[in-house]
Amino acid sequence: MYTSIIGYVAAFGTTVSFLPQAIKTIRTKDTSGISLYMYALFTFGTLCWLIYGVMSGSMPVAAANAVTLVFASIILAYKLRYK
């Protein structure tokens, strides 16, 4: 039980810490300070973590990475669109 609680707290913390940058990028459409290659790799890695979470039955990992993948994909799309 404590393991799941720690997992959800960690998932919440890492996902929420990502949101300010995502919101700023969505509002300003300014991606000049973001590396395309870094974000492409980050988004791919997040997708892999999501798949891992689903396949292993780890809901904290799956839930956190599902949310992060949405925002990472939006930022990556903005980076590609607003070069």
Backbone torsions as a table, in degrees:
resi	resn	phi	psi	omega
1	MET	NA	-46.4	179.9
2	TYR	-65.0	-31.8	178.3
3	THR	-62.0	-43.8	178.4
4	SER	-65.9	-39.9	179.1
5	ILE	-62.2	-46.5	177.8
6	ILE	-61.9	-39.6	177.4
7	GLY	-61.5	-44.4	178.9
8	TYR	-68.0	-38.2	177.2
9	VAL	-64.3	-43.7	177.8
10	ALA	-63.8	-43.2	179.3
11	ALA	-61.9	-43.9	178.8
12	PHE	-61.8	-47.4	-177.5
13	GLY	-62.1	-46.2	-178.3
14	THR	-71.0	-35.5	179.2
15	THR	-70.4	-45.3	-179.7
16	VAL	-65.8	-35.5	179.6
17	SER	-64.3	-23.9	-180.0
18	PHE	-80.0	-26.2	-172.3
19	LEU	-62.4	-42.7	-179.4
20	PRO	-55.7	-42.9	178.3
21	GLN	-65.6	-41.4	179.5
22	ALA	-62.9	-45.9	-179.2
23	ILE	-64.0	-43.1	178.8
24	LYS	-60.9	-44.4	-179.6
25	THR	-65.6	-41.0	179.9
26	ILE	-65.2	-41.8	-179.0
27	ARG	-69.0	-45.7	-173.1
28	THR	-92.4	-19.3	-174.2
29	LYS	59.4	18.0	179.5
30	ASP	-93.7	111.2	179.9
31	THR	-116.1	16.0	-174.7
32	SER	-62.6	-29.3	-178.8
33	GLY	-90.3	8.2	-176.0
34	ILE	-112.5	130.4	177.9
35	SER	-77.8	127.2	178.3
36	LEU	-60.2	-46.1	-177.3
37	TYR	-66.3	-39.2	178.6
38	MET	-63.0	-45.6	-177.9
39	TYR	-70.6	-33.7	176.0
40	ALA	-64.3	-44.6	178.2
41	LEU	-67.2	-40.5	178.9
42	PHE	-61.6	-45.0	-179.4
43	THR	-64.4	-42.9	177.2
44	PHE	-62.5	-44.2	178.6
45	GLY	-62.0	-40.1	177.6
46	THR	-63.9	-41.0	176.0
47	LEU	-60.3	-43.9	179.0
48	CYS	-63.2	-41.1	176.9
49	TRP	-63.6	-37.9	177.2
50	LEU	-62.5	-48.1	178.5
51	ILE	-60.3	-44.4	178.0
52	TYR	-59.4	-46.0	-179.7
53	GLY	-60.3	-42.1	179.0
54	VAL	-66.9	-48.1	-176.4
55	MET	-66.3	-32.1	-178.6
56	SER	-91.4	-5.4	180.0
57	GLY	76.0	20.0	179.9
58	SER	-92.6	97.5	-178.0
59	MET	-63.0	-39.0	177.4
60	PRO	-59.2	-43.1	-180.0
61	VAL	-67.3	-45.0	-179.0
62	ALA	-64.6	-47.1	-176.8
63	ALA	-64.0	-47.7	-178.9
64	ALA	-61.6	-43.4	-177.0
65	ASN	-76.2	-25.3	173.9
66	ALA	-65.0	-46.0	179.7
67	VAL	-66.3	-47.4	-178.7
68	THR	-62.7	-37.3	179.4
69	LEU	-62.0	-38.8	178.4
70	VAL	-60.4	-51.8	-177.9
71	PHE	-68.9	-38.2	178.1
72	ALA	-64.0	-38.6	178.7
73	SER	-66.4	-38.9	177.4
74	ILE	-63.3	-46.9	-179.6
75	ILE	-64.1	-40.7	177.5
76	LEU	-62.6	-41.8	177.7
77	ALA	-62.8	-41.2	177.5
78	TYR	-63.8	-41.4	179.2
79	LYS	-61.1	-40.7	179.5
80	LEU	-72.4	-35.4	-176.3
81	ARG	-81.4	-40.0	-174.6
82	TYR	-109.7	53.5	-178.0
83	LYS	-59.1	NA	NA
